[in-house]
Amino acid sequence: MKDKEQEMGKNEGMKLLIIDDEVEFAATLCRRLQLRNIDAVDAHSGQEGLVLLTEIHPNIVILDLKMHDMSGLDVLEKIKTYDATIEVIMLTGHGSVRAGIEAGEKGAFDYMIKPVDLPDLLVKIAEAVKKQIEGDEGRG
């Protein structure tokens, strides 16, 4: 029982925001993360994501590169301007090396190609959280 309680509390305090205009993908990913006790919320446009960003103050953002209303790279810049400590994992179905490099230069934690394998994404989320915690300890 204790192991289960520890597992349940492992993601306590983490808030994750998914910004992707593929509504079904974002909603499904959100539910799958919630089943793993991750406090996840989804937004279906860059603009909606930026509004939610200021309301929920996430630790991690999973962000689509290409959306109808605005570029994921533009959203990434706005996220980093709002709070540089938020780690952003970029996702794209239209992967290119150049886009990945540009995302990294603008402060993305990582860049993954859709369809993303959930266990791989969970590893990236855990790495992003670890980086964020280590950064907090360095500032504190």
C-alpha positions as CSV (number, residue, x, y, z in Angstrom):
1,M,0.0,0.0,0.0
2,K,2.8,2.4,0.8
3,D,4.4,2.0,-2.6
4,K,1.1,2.9,-4.3
5,E,0.8,6.0,-2.0
6,Q,4.3,7.1,-3.0
7,E,3.5,6.5,-6.7
8,M,0.3,8.5,-6.3
9,G,2.1,11.5,-4.8
10,K,5.1,11.4,-7.2
11,N,3.6,14.0,-9.5
12,E,2.1,16.1,-6.8
13,G,2.5,19.8,-7.4
14,M,3.3,19.4,-11.0
15,K,1.0,21.2,-13.5
16,L,1.3,20.5,-17.2
17,L,-0.3,22.4,-20.1
18,I,-0.8,20.8,-23.5
19,I,-1.2,23.3,-26.3
20,D,-2.2,21.6,-29.6
21,D,-4.9,22.5,-32.2
22,E,-5.5,18.8,-32.8
23,V,-8.4,18.6,-30.4
24,E,-8.7,14.8,-30.2
25,F,-4.9,14.3,-29.8
26,A,-4.7,17.0,-27.0
27,A,-7.7,15.7,-25.1
28,T,-6.6,12.1,-25.3
29,L,-3.0,12.9,-24.2
30,C,-4.5,15.0,-21.4
31,R,-6.6,12.1,-20.1
32,R,-3.7,9.7,-20.4
33,L,-1.5,11.9,-18.3
34,Q,-4.3,12.5,-15.7
35,L,-4.6,8.7,-15.4
36,R,-0.9,8.9,-14.3
37,N,-1.7,11.4,-11.6
38,I,-0.4,14.4,-13.6
39,D,-2.4,17.6,-13.3
40,A,-2.8,18.2,-17.0
41,V,-5.0,20.7,-18.9
42,D,-5.3,21.1,-22.7
43,A,-5.7,24.1,-24.9
44,H,-6.6,23.9,-28.6
45,S,-5.0,27.1,-29.9
46,G,-1.9,29.1,-29.2
47,Q,-4.0,32.0,-27.9
48,E,-6.1,29.8,-25.6
49,G,-2.8,28.2,-24.3
50,L,-1.4,31.6,-23.5
51,V,-4.5,32.6,-21.5
52,L,-4.4,29.3,-19.6
53,L,-0.7,29.8,-19.0
54,T,-1.4,32.8,-16.9
55,E,-4.3,31.1,-15.1
56,I,-2.8,27.8,-14.1
57,H,1.0,28.6,-14.0
58,P,2.2,25.2,-15.3
59,N,5.7,23.7,-14.7
60,I,5.8,22.0,-18.0
61,V,4.2,22.8,-21.4
62,I,3.8,20.4,-24.3
63,L,3.5,22.5,-27.4
64,D,2.6,21.7,-31.0
65,L,4.9,23.4,-33.5
66,K,2.3,24.1,-36.2
67,M,-1.1,25.4,-35.2
68,H,-3.8,27.3,-37.2
69,D,-3.8,30.5,-35.2
70,M,-0.1,31.0,-34.4
71,S,3.3,29.3,-34.7
72,G,4.4,27.1,-31.8
73,L,7.7,28.9,-32.0
74,D,5.9,32.2,-31.4
75,V,4.0,30.7,-28.5
76,L,7.3,29.3,-27.1
77,E,8.8,32.8,-27.1
78,K,5.8,34.2,-25.3
79,I,6.0,31.4,-22.7
80,K,9.7,32.0,-22.0
81,T,9.0,35.8,-21.8
82,Y,6.2,35.1,-19.3
83,D,8.4,32.7,-17.2
84,A,11.7,31.4,-18.4
85,T,11.6,28.5,-15.8
86,I,8.7,26.8,-17.6
87,E,10.1,23.8,-19.5
88,V,8.6,23.4,-23.0
89,I,8.5,20.1,-24.9
90,M,7.8,20.8,-28.6
91,L,5.8,18.2,-30.6
92,T,5.3,18.2,-34.3
93,G,3.9,16.0,-37.0
94,H,6.0,18.0,-39.5
95,G,9.5,17.4,-38.1
96,S,12.6,19.1,-39.5
97,V,16.0,19.4,-38.1
98,R,15.9,23.2,-38.7
99,A,12.7,23.6,-36.7
100,G,14.2,21.5,-33.8
101,I,17.3,23.6,-33.7
102,E,15.3,26.8,-33.8
103,A,13.1,25.5,-30.9
104,G,16.2,24.7,-28.9
105,E,17.6,28.2,-29.5
106,K,14.4,29.7,-28.3
107,G,14.5,27.8,-25.1
108,A,12.6,24.5,-25.7
109,F,13.6,21.7,-23.4
110,D,13.2,19.1,-26.1
111,Y,11.6,18.4,-29.5
112,M,9.7,15.2,-30.3
113,I,8.0,13.9,-33.5
114,K,4.4,12.8,-33.6
115,P,3.0,10.3,-33.1
116,V,4.8,10.4,-29.8
117,D,5.2,7.2,-27.7
118,L,3.7,7.9,-24.3
119,P,6.5,6.2,-22.3
120,D,9.1,8.3,-24.2
121,L,7.1,11.4,-23.5
122,L,6.8,10.5,-19.8
123,V,10.6,10.2,-19.7
124,K,11.0,13.6,-21.2
125,I,8.5,15.1,-18.8
126,A,10.4,13.5,-15.8
127,E,13.7,14.9,-17.2
128,A,12.1,18.4,-17.6
129,V,10.9,18.3,-14.0
130,K,14.3,17.2,-12.8
131,K,15.9,20.1,-14.7
132,Q,13.4,22.5,-13.2
133,I,14.0,21.2,-9.7
134,E,17.7,21.4,-10.1
135,G,17.3,25.0,-11.4
136,D,15.2,25.9,-8.4
137,E,17.8,24.5,-6.0
138,G,20.5,26.5,-7.7
139,R,18.4,29.7,-7.3
140,G,17.4,29.1,-3.8
